[in-house]
Amino acid sequence: MATPLSDTPLSPLKTVAVVGLGTMGTGIAEVLARAGRDVIGIDISEAAALQAVAALEASTGRAVRRGRLSEQERTDALGRFRTSTDLTAAADADLVIEVTPESYDIKQQVFRTLDGIVRPETILATGTNALSVTRLAADSSRPERVLGLHFFNPAPAMKLVEVVSSVLTSPIAVAAVTDLALELGKEPVAVGDRPGFVADGLLFGYLNQAAAMYEAKYASREDIDAAMKLGCGLPMGPLALLDLIGVDTARTVLEAMYAESQDRLHAPAPVLKQLSEAGLTGRKSGRGFYSYDAPGGATVVRDALTPPEAGTEAPGRTVRSVGVAGSGTMASGIAEVFAKAGHTVVLAARSEEKAQAAKARIGKSLSRSVDKGRLTAEAAAQTLERITPTGSYDDFADVDLALEAVAEDLEVKQQLFGVFDKVCKPGAILATTTSSLPVVACARATSRPQDVIGMHFFNPAPAMKLVEVVRTVLTADDVHATVREVCAKIRKHPVDCGDRAGFIVNALLFPYLNNAIKMVQEHYASLDDIDAAMKLGGGYPMGPFELLDVVGLDVSLAIEKVLHREFRDPGLAPAPLLEHLVAAGCLGRKTGRGFREYARR
């Protein structure tokens, strides 16, 4: 009886053919050649093949100059790479990786042709991130040898490789390419076959929401990008990243995701279609969401949408003294920020003892800064002297800015704004640090709604540079101008937001976190694989489940509910798994257990 093809032992993957020598294909070829594999680069365009050789010579030359490669290693790697314009050159390959355009017709034609060229045991891998691996495999005469091998751009630098199995894929083939990925120094993550897989499945939904936010004129492109970089520690803002990926590519991926999920969050924002059809596809065309110095250039240049230089706003009000209401981490952090910048600060809590404890916390924070050499002992002492703790809001009578950082409870905040209204002098600016509640509801609790604005600081306030400045339909222009000016003086970066749930950061961050939970809930991928995928493939400082456990699952659930209630989108409904964990008291690090378990302190 013949041995089934799926059980046939595989020869070592020593010779690899890469079909399609664009940026990604050339990058994959470099990774393979530097790791000792014989690489055959195949492209129908002779110019593309020549360009790939030149790109490898340039890239390995840079590696030598940086001390990452010896001259001999470079010579050997270049010697292992050859090119062809004919698919028959793949006849002796142990593995073929196709990286052709995201089109079923093109990829299926490549696979059909390869079926008649390569050996029966050769593995055929597709580099798609949007199309169905199963559909490509089913059209091949060797479906058990077809899988997905999704590298990330730039392939030599990015550690993540998603290994995508279909229901037809042989475990032997999966094991062989997983071993290869490890030998290449990559981090392989095993995923099932659905559009976007893990990293792009989460990333593109987030990018789509950012594009929709921009299209709705809720915030400028600069503010959206700055908010996500400074508020979440991301290496790039979403709109700049769309320009880098290619607006047309993003639209293709999202269309494939939407066809599968029917989730409105995946339905491509109309602006992606408009830009794509106008040829404004991002960096490669010289213009997308931003304008660039040249097609293929990375330098953003001013255009009609670039905001005017700072200092052109209407004259604002004078802010010398600041009142901060609250005694928690956020209140003490904000008080420290203002005092460091030279403002006199009244720190008010429900009791004198709580206010004194908050000031003591600031003292410890300043001492740590002195120990780390970030602040002189004299400057720390002067900062602390500027802070007056009090148990009475009556001491806000002379402040120019009264800012609350109390519990995230609308009734509590409204009561406090009623107090501000009574004790603060005319012309004082009244601000809330809410991250999810309507600022206008706080404003309506006063007789001077024109003086009320949102100033959403991020935790820890002394370290985080972002402040979301939230003006309501009632906020006066000079109040808005003053708060932006104040942010600059305390060395924070202000971004303008309208008064709607989540503002910029939470409105983009929490649907992404919710979608990650749904992936686990549906047994699509593990916590560890999803966290690894987003850190290695998306450049996120923390994986979604690490972040959820730090933020607190109860806090995350509350924000998800607010977003769902505001936008009424079924895709924003909190994942049942999140609700179950919160109901069970598993709230993250603060309780010792959330998505993961933590050692009790």
PyMOL commands that set and color helices and strands:
alter all, ss='L'
color gray80, all
select helices_A, chain A and resi 5-7+23-34+46-65+71-79+87-90+104-115+133-138+143-145+171-183+199-215+221-232+238-245+247-261+264-266+270-277+283-285+329-340+352-371+377-385+393-396+410-423+439-443+449-451+477-489+505-521+527-538+544-551+553-567+570-572+576-583+589-591
alter helices_A, ss='H'
color red, helices_A
select strands_A, chain A and resi 15-19+38-42+81-84+95-98+123-126+146-151+160-165+187-192+291-292+300-301+321-325+344-348+387-390+401-404+429-432+452-457+466-471+493-498
alter strands_A, ss='S'
color yellow, strands_A
deselect
rebuild
show_as cartoon
